[in-house]
């Protein structure tokens, strides 16, 4: 497992050092790159992200990485905004009237969370619910806590592998073919987050 070539895609919108350290703590070597050839040759890909969908998708387009990611055949795991970018579109347009076109890999749209009297952003520890059937959740019981920081979320779709509830249900983990995403921050989610990363590396 430790001999794999794992690449963190440099989106220009992420705290890459914390993601890298979380993977290296598992005894796995990893590198950060925005170079097409390095991404193509990787055994596994991590797509991190913080900030806005508009900025992140702009950066991916500027770096010529959009089609490369869409055509990836190796397992890819998105963290937080990285997961949201896998969706069809995002309402996080920051003043623009049109939704932001995302990668369109998994079904659904990222929408501003409707949380009633609860506070936004949704920040802190919350439980995820899953049926335990996917290998990503090996050793992670349904009801485990993960660390979230977000105001927008992907609606629940047929590709939802785990859901969370904060004012209403949303997708906590998504999966379609070789593409996966976690709305929470695995790198900040203690033992459960480390186990999820480990399970992804073992896929």
Buried (B, 14 or more C-beta within 10 A) or exposed (E): EEEBBBBBBBBBBBBBEBBBEBBEEBEBEBEBBBEEEBBBEBEBBBBBBBBBBBBBBBBBEEBEBBEBBEEBEBBBBBBBBBBBBBBBBBBBBEEEEEBBBBBEBBBBBBBEBEBEEEEBEBEEBBBBEBEEEBEBBEEBEEEBBBBBBBEBBBBBBEBBBBBBEBBBBBBBBBBBEBBBBBBBBBBBBEEBBBBBBBBBBEE
